Amino acid sequence: MADTLQILKCGVRFDPPALVLNYKDRKTGKLRSRSMPLRNFNKNSGIDRIMQELESNPRHSKFIRLMSPAQLQRLLTIVKDKLNGLSLEASIARNNLMDQINPEENLNKVDPEILQRKKLLMDSSFEKKRIKPGDPQFEYNVEVDFDEVAIETSNWDSDNSEIDF
């Protein structure tokens, strides 16, 4: 049944907290709306726990599976930010910053929620670029010559002294 549904829009409602989806049933062609309440959701709730609850709920799981995990996490973060007192504009700006992947950023020093979000973004980016067997660009045995790449030297192995153990 999930392949007959197409999500058109998704959003949040703040009071009471809920996810709202507009979708189209491809069998009937009807446009429908679904509201999924976020029960026991407060400013201290863990987003991963709420995501798991929504995925395991038999009434909502078919809709949640159609959304990307990064998008679901973004929506739940907006609701949590609003419960913590941030304005909608500030929350969206904060989420836009969190959705950017900076190669210079040290992910060892971020909190677990931001790390999880960055991992979801990297996974979705990887899946978009991944070439699988059956794709027109797929080649089984690709050989690449890396002769032109400069070899980096390092000082740790340049010491000529011998150490006996």
Chimera marker file (.cmm) of the C-alpha trace (Angstrom):
<marker_set name="trace">
<marker id="1" x="0.000" y="0.000" z="0.000" r="1" g="1" b="0" radius="0.5"/>
<marker id="2" x="2.913" y="2.350" z="0.708" r="1" g="1" b="0" radius="0.5"/>
<marker id="3" x="3.865" y="2.433" z="-2.985" r="1" g="1" b="0" radius="0.5"/>
<marker id="4" x="0.391" y="3.782" z="-3.809" r="1" g="1" b="0" radius="0.5"/>
<marker id="5" x="0.904" y="6.817" z="-1.568" r="1" g="1" b="0" radius="0.5"/>
<marker id="6" x="2.806" y="9.943" z="-2.580" r="1" g="1" b="0" radius="0.5"/>
<marker id="7" x="3.672" y="12.619" z="-0.025" r="1" g="1" b="0" radius="0.5"/>
<marker id="8" x="3.017" y="16.093" z="-1.394" r="1" g="1" b="0" radius="0.5"/>
<marker id="9" x="3.692" y="18.278" z="1.660" r="1" g="1" b="0" radius="0.5"/>
<marker id="10" x="4.752" y="17.732" z="5.222" r="1" g="1" b="0" radius="0.5"/>
<marker id="11" x="4.766" y="20.111" z="8.134" r="1" g="1" b="0" radius="0.5"/>
<marker id="12" x="4.204" y="20.477" z="11.848" r="1" g="1" b="0" radius="0.5"/>
<marker id="13" x="1.534" y="21.743" z="14.188" r="1" g="1" b="0" radius="0.5"/>
<marker id="14" x="2.719" y="23.226" z="17.467" r="1" g="1" b="0" radius="0.5"/>
<marker id="15" x="-0.325" y="23.115" z="19.720" r="1" g="1" b="0" radius="0.5"/>
<marker id="16" x="-0.739" y="20.212" z="20.341" r="1" g="1" b="0" radius="0.5"/>
<marker id="17" x="2.491" y="18.957" z="18.727" r="1" g="1" b="0" radius="0.5"/>
<marker id="18" x="1.854" y="16.887" z="15.610" r="1" g="1" b="0" radius="0.5"/>
<marker id="19" x="3.233" y="16.039" z="12.182" r="1" g="1" b="0" radius="0.5"/>
<marker id="20" x="0.891" y="16.892" z="9.324" r="1" g="1" b="0" radius="0.5"/>
<marker id="21" x="1.184" y="15.217" z="5.915" r="1" g="1" b="0" radius="0.5"/>
<marker id="22" x="-0.664" y="15.967" z="2.709" r="1" g="1" b="0" radius="0.5"/>
<marker id="23" x="-0.525" y="13.002" z="0.388" r="1" g="1" b="0" radius="0.5"/>
<marker id="24" x="-2.084" y="11.586" z="-2.726" r="1" g="1" b="0" radius="0.5"/>
<marker id="25" x="-3.483" y="8.089" z="-3.029" r="1" g="1" b="0" radius="0.5"/>
<marker id="26" x="-2.388" y="6.996" z="-6.502" r="1" g="1" b="0" radius="0.5"/>
<marker id="27" x="-5.078" y="4.309" z="-6.742" r="1" g="1" b="0" radius="0.5"/>
<marker id="28" x="-7.993" y="6.662" z="-6.241" r="1" g="1" b="0" radius="0.5"/>
<marker id="29" x="-6.308" y="9.962" z="-7.130" r="1" g="1" b="0" radius="0.5"/>
<marker id="30" x="-7.690" y="11.561" z="-3.966" r="1" g="1" b="0" radius="0.5"/>
<marker id="31" x="-5.767" y="14.137" z="-1.973" r="1" g="1" b="0" radius="0.5"/>
<marker id="32" x="-5.741" y="13.437" z="1.749" r="1" g="1" b="0" radius="0.5"/>
<marker id="33" x="-4.298" y="14.891" z="4.921" r="1" g="1" b="0" radius="0.5"/>
<marker id="34" x="-2.949" y="12.980" z="7.913" r="1" g="1" b="0" radius="0.5"/>
<marker id="35" x="-2.193" y="14.374" z="11.339" r="1" g="1" b="0" radius="0.5"/>
<marker id="36" x="0.081" y="12.317" z="13.565" r="1" g="1" b="0" radius="0.5"/>
<marker id="37" x="0.111" y="13.513" z="17.170" r="1" g="1" b="0" radius="0.5"/>
<marker id="38" x="3.449" y="13.566" z="18.954" r="1" g="1" b="0" radius="0.5"/>
<marker id="39" x="2.353" y="12.115" z="22.278" r="1" g="1" b="0" radius="0.5"/>
<marker id="40" x="4.445" y="12.848" z="25.374" r="1" g="1" b="0" radius="0.5"/>
<marker id="41" x="6.642" y="15.194" z="23.340" r="1" g="1" b="0" radius="0.5"/>
<marker id="42" x="8.203" y="17.960" z="25.406" r="1" g="1" b="0" radius="0.5"/>
<marker id="43" x="11.267" y="20.184" z="25.314" r="1" g="1" b="0" radius="0.5"/>
<marker id="44" x="13.436" y="17.440" z="26.863" r="1" g="1" b="0" radius="0.5"/>
<marker id="45" x="12.293" y="14.609" z="24.578" r="1" g="1" b="0" radius="0.5"/>
<marker id="46" x="14.863" y="12.715" z="22.559" r="1" g="1" b="0" radius="0.5"/>
<marker id="47" x="14.261" y="13.023" z="18.841" r="1" g="1" b="0" radius="0.5"/>
<marker id="48" x="15.552" y="9.501" z="18.142" r="1" g="1" b="0" radius="0.5"/>
<marker id="49" x="13.045" y="8.038" z="20.597" r="1" g="1" b="0" radius="0.5"/>
<marker id="50" x="10.154" y="9.938" z="19.006" r="1" g="1" b="0" radius="0.5"/>
<marker id="51" x="11.269" y="8.811" z="15.530" r="1" g="1" b="0" radius="0.5"/>
<marker id="52" x="11.312" y="5.184" z="16.679" r="1" g="1" b="0" radius="0.5"/>
<marker id="53" x="7.868" y="5.532" z="18.263" r="1" g="1" b="0" radius="0.5"/>
<marker id="54" x="6.431" y="6.930" z="15.038" r="1" g="1" b="0" radius="0.5"/>
<marker id="55" x="8.051" y="4.188" z="12.946" r="1" g="1" b="0" radius="0.5"/>
<marker id="56" x="6.768" y="1.448" z="15.243" r="1" g="1" b="0" radius="0.5"/>
<marker id="57" x="3.219" y="2.845" z="15.429" r="1" g="1" b="0" radius="0.5"/>
<marker id="58" x="1.102" y="0.657" z="13.113" r="1" g="1" b="0" radius="0.5"/>
<marker id="59" x="-1.205" y="3.570" z="12.197" r="1" g="1" b="0" radius="0.5"/>
<marker id="60" x="1.597" y="5.917" z="11.147" r="1" g="1" b="0" radius="0.5"/>
<marker id="61" x="4.464" y="3.683" z="10.004" r="1" g="1" b="0" radius="0.5"/>
<marker id="62" x="3.380" y="3.502" z="6.346" r="1" g="1" b="0" radius="0.5"/>
<marker id="63" x="3.511" y="7.304" z="6.146" r="1" g="1" b="0" radius="0.5"/>
<marker id="64" x="6.727" y="7.702" z="8.135" r="1" g="1" b="0" radius="0.5"/>
<marker id="65" x="8.527" y="5.230" z="5.853" r="1" g="1" b="0" radius="0.5"/>
<marker id="66" x="7.805" y="7.508" z="2.885" r="1" g="1" b="0" radius="0.5"/>
<marker id="67" x="9.692" y="10.393" z="4.511" r="1" g="1" b="0" radius="0.5"/>
<marker id="68" x="13.442" y="10.614" z="4.589" r="1" g="1" b="0" radius="0.5"/>
<marker id="69" x="14.872" y="10.255" z="8.110" r="1" g="1" b="0" radius="0.5"/>
<marker id="70" x="16.683" y="13.594" z="7.730" r="1" g="1" b="0" radius="0.5"/>
<marker id="71" x="13.421" y="15.366" z="6.893" r="1" g="1" b="0" radius="0.5"/>
<marker id="72" x="11.606" y="13.748" z="9.814" r="1" g="1" b="0" radius="0.5"/>
<marker id="73" x="14.407" y="14.717" z="12.172" r="1" g="1" b="0" radius="0.5"/>
<marker id="74" x="14.330" y="18.304" z="10.889" r="1" g="1" b="0" radius="0.5"/>
<marker id="75" x="10.581" y="18.607" z="11.514" r="1" g="1" b="0" radius="0.5"/>
<marker id="76" x="10.852" y="17.150" z="15.003" r="1" g="1" b="0" radius="0.5"/>
<marker id="77" x="13.747" y="19.500" z="15.784" r="1" g="1" b="0" radius="0.5"/>
<marker id="78" x="11.599" y="22.480" z="14.760" r="1" g="1" b="0" radius="0.5"/>
<marker id="79" x="8.856" y="21.360" z="17.150" r="1" g="1" b="0" radius="0.5"/>
<marker id="80" x="11.373" y="20.857" z="19.951" r="1" g="1" b="0" radius="0.5"/>
<marker id="81" x="12.923" y="24.278" z="19.332" r="1" g="1" b="0" radius="0.5"/>
<marker id="82" x="9.484" y="25.894" z="19.501" r="1" g="1" b="0" radius="0.5"/>
<marker id="83" x="8.798" y="24.141" z="22.832" r="1" g="1" b="0" radius="0.5"/>
<marker id="84" x="12.155" y="25.491" z="24.079" r="1" g="1" b="0" radius="0.5"/>
<marker id="85" x="11.071" y="29.050" z="23.268" r="1" g="1" b="0" radius="0.5"/>
<marker id="86" x="12.750" y="29.688" z="19.917" r="1" g="1" b="0" radius="0.5"/>
<marker id="87" x="10.744" y="31.468" z="17.250" r="1" g="1" b="0" radius="0.5"/>
<marker id="88" x="9.895" y="29.610" z="14.069" r="1" g="1" b="0" radius="0.5"/>
<marker id="89" x="12.264" y="31.791" z="12.024" r="1" g="1" b="0" radius="0.5"/>
<marker id="90" x="15.145" y="31.229" z="14.454" r="1" g="1" b="0" radius="0.5"/>
<marker id="91" x="14.496" y="27.492" z="14.462" r="1" g="1" b="0" radius="0.5"/>
<marker id="92" x="14.476" y="27.311" z="10.667" r="1" g="1" b="0" radius="0.5"/>
<marker id="93" x="17.714" y="29.329" z="10.500" r="1" g="1" b="0" radius="0.5"/>
<marker id="94" x="19.293" y="27.010" z="13.099" r="1" g="1" b="0" radius="0.5"/>
<marker id="95" x="18.140" y="23.947" z="11.151" r="1" g="1" b="0" radius="0.5"/>
<marker id="96" x="19.540" y="25.349" z="7.901" r="1" g="1" b="0" radius="0.5"/>
<marker id="97" x="22.931" y="25.702" z="9.603" r="1" g="1" b="0" radius="0.5"/>
<marker id="98" x="22.712" y="22.155" z="10.940" r="1" g="1" b="0" radius="0.5"/>
<marker id="99" x="21.865" y="20.859" z="7.450" r="1" g="1" b="0" radius="0.5"/>
<marker id="100" x="25.125" y="22.149" z="6.004" r="1" g="1" b="0" radius="0.5"/>
<marker id="101" x="28.052" y="19.766" z="5.958" r="1" g="1" b="0" radius="0.5"/>
<marker id="102" x="31.346" y="21.533" z="6.534" r="1" g="1" b="0" radius="0.5"/>
<marker id="103" x="34.432" y="19.347" z="5.965" r="1" g="1" b="0" radius="0.5"/>
<marker id="104" x="36.391" y="21.478" z="8.444" r="1" g="1" b="0" radius="0.5"/>
<marker id="105" x="33.881" y="20.940" z="11.268" r="1" g="1" b="0" radius="0.5"/>
<marker id="106" x="35.004" y="18.591" z="14.032" r="1" g="1" b="0" radius="0.5"/>
<marker id="107" x="32.080" y="16.211" z="14.534" r="1" g="1" b="0" radius="0.5"/>
<marker id="108" x="33.752" y="14.740" z="17.621" r="1" g="1" b="0" radius="0.5"/>
<marker id="109" x="32.862" y="17.903" z="19.529" r="1" g="1" b="0" radius="0.5"/>
<marker id="110" x="29.155" y="18.245" z="18.616" r="1" g="1" b="0" radius="0.5"/>
<marker id="111" x="26.278" y="16.896" z="20.681" r="1" g="1" b="0" radius="0.5"/>
<marker id="112" x="24.835" y="13.478" z="19.742" r="1" g="1" b="0" radius="0.5"/>
<marker id="113" x="21.664" y="14.945" z="18.212" r="1" g="1" b="0" radius="0.5"/>
<marker id="114" x="23.606" y="17.097" z="15.742" r="1" g="1" b="0" radius="0.5"/>
<marker id="115" x="25.961" y="14.206" z="14.980" r="1" g="1" b="0" radius="0.5"/>
<marker id="116" x="23.012" y="11.938" z="14.167" r="1" g="1" b="0" radius="0.5"/>
<marker id="117" x="21.587" y="14.630" z="11.900" r="1" g="1" b="0" radius="0.5"/>
<marker id="118" x="24.880" y="15.102" z="10.052" r="1" g="1" b="0" radius="0.5"/>
<marker id="119" x="25.160" y="11.324" z="9.575" r="1" g="1" b="0" radius="0.5"/>
<marker id="120" x="21.652" y="11.175" z="8.086" r="1" g="1" b="0" radius="0.5"/>
<marker id="121" x="22.537" y="13.982" z="5.679" r="1" g="1" b="0" radius="0.5"/>
<marker id="122" x="25.757" y="12.257" z="4.635" r="1" g="1" b="0" radius="0.5"/>
<marker id="123" x="23.891" y="8.959" z="4.150" r="1" g="1" b="0" radius="0.5"/>
<marker id="124" x="21.245" y="10.581" z="1.944" r="1" g="1" b="0" radius="0.5"/>
<marker id="125" x="23.939" y="12.384" z="-0.077" r="1" g="1" b="0" radius="0.5"/>
<marker id="126" x="25.794" y="9.089" z="-0.526" r="1" g="1" b="0" radius="0.5"/>
<marker id="127" x="22.635" y="7.273" z="-1.647" r="1" g="1" b="0" radius="0.5"/>
<marker id="128" x="21.911" y="9.971" z="-4.257" r="1" g="1" b="0" radius="0.5"/>
<marker id="129" x="25.389" y="9.595" z="-5.777" r="1" g="1" b="0" radius="0.5"/>
<marker id="130" x="25.695" y="5.820" z="-5.397" r="1" g="1" b="0" radius="0.5"/>
<marker id="131" x="25.852" y="3.778" z="-8.587" r="1" g="1" b="0" radius="0.5"/>
<marker id="132" x="24.335" y="0.322" z="-8.141" r="1" g="1" b="0" radius="0.5"/>
<marker id="133" x="24.332" y="-2.723" z="-10.395" r="1" g="1" b="0" radius="0.5"/>
<marker id="134" x="21.560" y="-2.186" z="-12.919" r="1" g="1" b="0" radius="0.5"/>
<marker id="135" x="22.191" y="1.559" z="-13.255" r="1" g="1" b="0" radius="0.5"/>
<marker id="136" x="23.217" y="2.676" z="-16.764" r="1" g="1" b="0" radius="0.5"/>
<marker id="137" x="26.536" y="4.163" z="-15.515" r="1" g="1" b="0" radius="0.5"/>
<marker id="138" x="27.499" y="1.036" z="-13.556" r="1" g="1" b="0" radius="0.5"/>
<marker id="139" x="30.810" y="-0.603" z="-14.496" r="1" g="1" b="0" radius="0.5"/>
<marker id="140" x="31.874" y="-3.807" z="-12.799" r="1" g="1" b="0" radius="0.5"/>
<marker id="141" x="35.659" y="-3.526" z="-12.771" r="1" g="1" b="0" radius="0.5"/>
<marker id="142" x="36.885" y="0.066" z="-12.825" r="1" g="1" b="0" radius="0.5"/>
<marker id="143" x="40.645" y="0.617" z="-12.816" r="1" g="1" b="0" radius="0.5"/>
<marker id="144" x="41.994" y="4.063" z="-11.948" r="1" g="1" b="0" radius="0.5"/>
<marker id="145" x="45.601" y="5.162" z="-12.283" r="1" g="1" b="0" radius="0.5"/>
<marker id="146" x="46.699" y="7.420" z="-9.422" r="1" g="1" b="0" radius="0.5"/>
<marker id="147" x="50.248" y="8.150" z="-10.665" r="1" g="1" b="0" radius="0.5"/>
<marker id="148" x="49.714" y="11.905" z="-10.802" r="1" g="1" b="0" radius="0.5"/>
<marker id="149" x="48.782" y="12.196" z="-7.136" r="1" g="1" b="0" radius="0.5"/>
<marker id="150" x="51.605" y="13.601" z="-5.013" r="1" g="1" b="0" radius="0.5"/>
<marker id="151" x="52.736" y="11.361" z="-2.194" r="1" g="1" b="0" radius="0.5"/>
<marker id="152" x="52.664" y="13.131" z="1.126" r="1" g="1" b="0" radius="0.5"/>
<marker id="153" x="55.587" y="12.698" z="3.438" r="1" g="1" b="0" radius="0.5"/>
<marker id="154" x="55.347" y="12.716" z="7.157" r="1" g="1" b="0" radius="0.5"/>
<marker id="155" x="57.891" y="13.570" z="9.844" r="1" g="1" b="0" radius="0.5"/>
<marker id="156" x="57.027" y="10.714" z="12.173" r="1" g="1" b="0" radius="0.5"/>
<marker id="157" x="58.723" y="8.117" z="9.983" r="1" g="1" b="0" radius="0.5"/>
<marker id="158" x="61.748" y="10.183" z="8.915" r="1" g="1" b="0" radius="0.5"/>
<marker id="159" x="63.740" y="9.588" z="12.088" r="1" g="1" b="0" radius="0.5"/>
<marker id="160" x="66.822" y="7.534" z="11.224" r="1" g="1" b="0" radius="0.5"/>
<marker id="161" x="67.482" y="6.331" z="14.750" r="1" g="1" b="0" radius="0.5"/>
<marker id="162" x="66.757" y="2.723" z="15.496" r="1" g="1" b="0" radius="0.5"/>
<marker id="163" x="64.795" y="1.863" z="18.608" r="1" g="1" b="0" radius="0.5"/>
<marker id="164" x="65.402" y="-1.546" z="20.162" r="1" g="1" b="0" radius="0.5"/>
<marker id="165" x="62.600" y="-3.135" z="22.103" r="1" g="1" b="0" radius="0.5"/>
<link id1="1" id2="2" r="1" g="1" b="0" radius="0.2"/>
<link id1="2" id2="3" r="1" g="1" b="0" radius="0.2"/>
<link id1="3" id2="4" r="1" g="1" b="0" radius="0.2"/>
<link id1="4" id2="5" r="1" g="1" b="0" radius="0.2"/>
<link id1="5" id2="6" r="1" g="1" b="0" radius="0.2"/>
<link id1="6" id2="7" r="1" g="1" b="0" radius="0.2"/>
<link id1="7" id2="8" r="1" g="1" b="0" radius="0.2"/>
<link id1="8" id2="9" r="1" g="1" b="0" radius="0.2"/>
<link id1="9" id2="10" r="1" g="1" b="0" radius="0.2"/>
<link id1="10" id2="11" r="1" g="1" b="0" radius="0.2"/>
<link id1="11" id2="12" r="1" g="1" b="0" radius="0.2"/>
<link id1="12" id2="13" r="1" g="1" b="0" radius="0.2"/>
<link id1="13" id2="14" r="1" g="1" b="0" radius="0.2"/>
<link id1="14" id2="15" r="1" g="1" b="0" radius="0.2"/>
<link id1="15" id2="16" r="1" g="1" b="0" radius="0.2"/>
<link id1="16" id2="17" r="1" g="1" b="0" radius="0.2"/>
<link id1="17" id2="18" r="1" g="1" b="0" radius="0.2"/>
<link id1="18" id2="19" r="1" g="1" b="0" radius="0.2"/>
<link id1="19" id2="20" r="1" g="1" b="0" radius="0.2"/>
<link id1="20" id2="21" r="1" g="1" b="0" radius="0.2"/>
<link id1="21" id2="22" r="1" g="1" b="0" radius="0.2"/>
<link id1="22" id2="23" r="1" g="1" b="0" radius="0.2"/>
<link id1="23" id2="24" r="1" g="1" b="0" radius="0.2"/>
<link id1="24" id2="25" r="1" g="1" b="0" radius="0.2"/>
<link id1="25" id2="26" r="1" g="1" b="0" radius="0.2"/>
<link id1="26" id2="27" r="1" g="1" b="0" radius="0.2"/>
<link id1="27" id2="28" r="1" g="1" b="0" radius="0.2"/>
<link id1="28" id2="29" r="1" g="1" b="0" radius="0.2"/>
<link id1="29" id2="30" r="1" g="1" b="0" radius="0.2"/>
<link id1="30" id2="31" r="1" g="1" b="0" radius="0.2"/>
<link id1="31" id2="32" r="1" g="1" b="0" radius="0.2"/>
<link id1="32" id2="33" r="1" g="1" b="0" radius="0.2"/>
<link id1="33" id2="34" r="1" g="1" b="0" radius="0.2"/>
<link id1="34" id2="35" r="1" g="1" b="0" radius="0.2"/>
<link id1="35" id2="36" r="1" g="1" b="0" radius="0.2"/>
<link id1="36" id2="37" r="1" g="1" b="0" radius="0.2"/>
<link id1="37" id2="38" r="1" g="1" b="0" radius="0.2"/>
<link id1="38" id2="39" r="1" g="1" b="0" radius="0.2"/>
<link id1="39" id2="40" r="1" g="1" b="0" radius="0.2"/>
<link id1="40" id2="41" r="1" g="1" b="0" radius="0.2"/>
<link id1="41" id2="42" r="1" g="1" b="0" radius="0.2"/>
<link id1="42" id2="43" r="1" g="1" b="0" radius="0.2"/>
<link id1="43" id2="44" r="1" g="1" b="0" radius="0.2"/>
<link id1="44" id2="45" r="1" g="1" b="0" radius="0.2"/>
<link id1="45" id2="46" r="1" g="1" b="0" radius="0.2"/>
<link id1="46" id2="47" r="1" g="1" b="0" radius="0.2"/>
<link id1="47" id2="48" r="1" g="1" b="0" radius="0.2"/>
<link id1="48" id2="49" r="1" g="1" b="0" radius="0.2"/>
<link id1="49" id2="50" r="1" g="1" b="0" radius="0.2"/>
<link id1="50" id2="51" r="1" g="1" b="0" radius="0.2"/>
<link id1="51" id2="52" r="1" g="1" b="0" radius="0.2"/>
<link id1="52" id2="53" r="1" g="1" b="0" radius="0.2"/>
<link id1="53" id2="54" r="1" g="1" b="0" radius="0.2"/>
<link id1="54" id2="55" r="1" g="1" b="0" radius="0.2"/>
<link id1="55" id2="56" r="1" g="1" b="0" radius="0.2"/>
<link id1="56" id2="57" r="1" g="1" b="0" radius="0.2"/>
<link id1="57" id2="58" r="1" g="1" b="0" radius="0.2"/>
<link id1="58" id2="59" r="1" g="1" b="0" radius="0.2"/>
<link id1="59" id2="60" r="1" g="1" b="0" radius="0.2"/>
<link id1="60" id2="61" r="1" g="1" b="0" radius="0.2"/>
<link id1="61" id2="62" r="1" g="1" b="0" radius="0.2"/>
<link id1="62" id2="63" r="1" g="1" b="0" radius="0.2"/>
<link id1="63" id2="64" r="1" g="1" b="0" radius="0.2"/>
<link id1="64" id2="65" r="1" g="1" b="0" radius="0.2"/>
<link id1="65" id2="66" r="1" g="1" b="0" radius="0.2"/>
<link id1="66" id2="67" r="1" g="1" b="0" radius="0.2"/>
<link id1="67" id2="68" r="1" g="1" b="0" radius="0.2"/>
<link id1="68" id2="69" r="1" g="1" b="0" radius="0.2"/>
<link id1="69" id2="70" r="1" g="1" b="0" radius="0.2"/>
<link id1="70" id2="71" r="1" g="1" b="0" radius="0.2"/>
<link id1="71" id2="72" r="1" g="1" b="0" radius="0.2"/>
<link id1="72" id2="73" r="1" g="1" b="0" radius="0.2"/>
<link id1="73" id2="74" r="1" g="1" b="0" radius="0.2"/>
<link id1="74" id2="75" r="1" g="1" b="0" radius="0.2"/>
<link id1="75" id2="76" r="1" g="1" b="0" radius="0.2"/>
<link id1="76" id2="77" r="1" g="1" b="0" radius="0.2"/>
<link id1="77" id2="78" r="1" g="1" b="0" radius="0.2"/>
<link id1="78" id2="79" r="1" g="1" b="0" radius="0.2"/>
<link id1="79" id2="80" r="1" g="1" b="0" radius="0.2"/>
<link id1="80" id2="81" r="1" g="1" b="0" radius="0.2"/>
<link id1="81" id2="82" r="1" g="1" b="0" radius="0.2"/>
<link id1="82" id2="83" r="1" g="1" b="0" radius="0.2"/>
<link id1="83" id2="84" r="1" g="1" b="0" radius="0.2"/>
<link id1="84" id2="85" r="1" g="1" b="0" radius="0.2"/>
<link id1="85" id2="86" r="1" g="1" b="0" radius="0.2"/>
<link id1="86" id2="87" r="1" g="1" b="0" radius="0.2"/>
<link id1="87" id2="88" r="1" g="1" b="0" radius="0.2"/>
<link id1="88" id2="89" r="1" g="1" b="0" radius="0.2"/>
<link id1="89" id2="90" r="1" g="1" b="0" radius="0.2"/>
<link id1="90" id2="91" r="1" g="1" b="0" radius="0.2"/>
<link id1="91" id2="92" r="1" g="1" b="0" radius="0.2"/>
<link id1="92" id2="93" r="1" g="1" b="0" radius="0.2"/>
<link id1="93" id2="94" r="1" g="1" b="0" radius="0.2"/>
<link id1="94" id2="95" r="1" g="1" b="0" radius="0.2"/>
<link id1="95" id2="96" r="1" g="1" b="0" radius="0.2"/>
<link id1="96" id2="97" r="1" g="1" b="0" radius="0.2"/>
<link id1="97" id2="98" r="1" g="1" b="0" radius="0.2"/>
<link id1="98" id2="99" r="1" g="1" b="0" radius="0.2"/>
<link id1="99" id2="100" r="1" g="1" b="0" radius="0.2"/>
<link id1="100" id2="101" r="1" g="1" b="0" radius="0.2"/>
<link id1="101" id2="102" r="1" g="1" b="0" radius="0.2"/>
<link id1="102" id2="103" r="1" g="1" b="0" radius="0.2"/>
<link id1="103" id2="104" r="1" g="1" b="0" radius="0.2"/>
<link id1="104" id2="105" r="1" g="1" b="0" radius="0.2"/>
<link id1="105" id2="106" r="1" g="1" b="0" radius="0.2"/>
<link id1="106" id2="107" r="1" g="1" b="0" radius="0.2"/>
<link id1="107" id2="108" r="1" g="1" b="0" radius="0.2"/>
<link id1="108" id2="109" r="1" g="1" b="0" radius="0.2"/>
<link id1="109" id2="110" r="1" g="1" b="0" radius="0.2"/>
<link id1="110" id2="111" r="1" g="1" b="0" radius="0.2"/>
<link id1="111" id2="112" r="1" g="1" b="0" radius="0.2"/>
<link id1="112" id2="113" r="1" g="1" b="0" radius="0.2"/>
<link id1="113" id2="114" r="1" g="1" b="0" radius="0.2"/>
<link id1="114" id2="115" r="1" g="1" b="0" radius="0.2"/>
<link id1="115" id2="116" r="1" g="1" b="0" radius="0.2"/>
<link id1="116" id2="117" r="1" g="1" b="0" radius="0.2"/>
<link id1="117" id2="118" r="1" g="1" b="0" radius="0.2"/>
<link id1="118" id2="119" r="1" g="1" b="0" radius="0.2"/>
<link id1="119" id2="120" r="1" g="1" b="0" radius="0.2"/>
<link id1="120" id2="121" r="1" g="1" b="0" radius="0.2"/>
<link id1="121" id2="122" r="1" g="1" b="0" radius="0.2"/>
<link id1="122" id2="123" r="1" g="1" b="0" radius="0.2"/>
<link id1="123" id2="124" r="1" g="1" b="0" radius="0.2"/>
<link id1="124" id2="125" r="1" g="1" b="0" radius="0.2"/>
<link id1="125" id2="126" r="1" g="1" b="0" radius="0.2"/>
<link id1="126" id2="127" r="1" g="1" b="0" radius="0.2"/>
<link id1="127" id2="128" r="1" g="1" b="0" radius="0.2"/>
<link id1="128" id2="129" r="1" g="1" b="0" radius="0.2"/>
<link id1="129" id2="130" r="1" g="1" b="0" radius="0.2"/>
<link id1="130" id2="131" r="1" g="1" b="0" radius="0.2"/>
<link id1="131" id2="132" r="1" g="1" b="0" radius="0.2"/>
<link id1="132" id2="133" r="1" g="1" b="0" radius="0.2"/>
<link id1="133" id2="134" r="1" g="1" b="0" radius="0.2"/>
<link id1="134" id2="135" r="1" g="1" b="0" radius="0.2"/>
<link id1="135" id2="136" r="1" g="1" b="0" radius="0.2"/>
<link id1="136" id2="137" r="1" g="1" b="0" radius="0.2"/>
<link id1="137" id2="138" r="1" g="1" b="0" radius="0.2"/>
<link id1="138" id2="139" r="1" g="1" b="0" radius="0.2"/>
<link id1="139" id2="140" r="1" g="1" b="0" radius="0.2"/>
<link id1="140" id2="141" r="1" g="1" b="0" radius="0.2"/>
<link id1="141" id2="142" r="1" g="1" b="0" radius="0.2"/>
<link id1="142" id2="143" r="1" g="1" b="0" radius="0.2"/>
<link id1="143" id2="144" r="1" g="1" b="0" radius="0.2"/>
<link id1="144" id2="145" r="1" g="1" b="0" radius="0.2"/>
<link id1="145" id2="146" r="1" g="1" b="0" radius="0.2"/>
<link id1="146" id2="147" r="1" g="1" b="0" radius="0.2"/>
<link id1="147" id2="148" r="1" g="1" b="0" radius="0.2"/>
<link id1="148" id2="149" r="1" g="1" b="0" radius="0.2"/>
<link id1="149" id2="150" r="1" g="1" b="0" radius="0.2"/>
<link id1="150" id2="151" r="1" g="1" b="0" radius="0.2"/>
<link id1="151" id2="152" r="1" g="1" b="0" radius="0.2"/>
<link id1="152" id2="153" r="1" g="1" b="0" radius="0.2"/>
<link id1="153" id2="154" r="1" g="1" b="0" radius="0.2"/>
<link id1="154" id2="155" r="1" g="1" b="0" radius="0.2"/>
<link id1="155" id2="156" r="1" g="1" b="0" radius="0.2"/>
<link id1="156" id2="157" r="1" g="1" b="0" radius="0.2"/>
<link id1="157" id2="158" r="1" g="1" b="0" radius="0.2"/>
<link id1="158" id2="159" r="1" g="1" b="0" radius="0.2"/>
<link id1="159" id2="160" r="1" g="1" b="0" radius="0.2"/>
<link id1="160" id2="161" r="1" g="1" b="0" radius="0.2"/>
<link id1="161" id2="162" r="1" g="1" b="0" radius="0.2"/>
<link id1="162" id2="163" r="1" g="1" b="0" radius="0.2"/>
<link id1="163" id2="164" r="1" g="1" b="0" radius="0.2"/>
<link id1="164" id2="165" r="1" g="1" b="0" radius="0.2"/>
</marker_set>
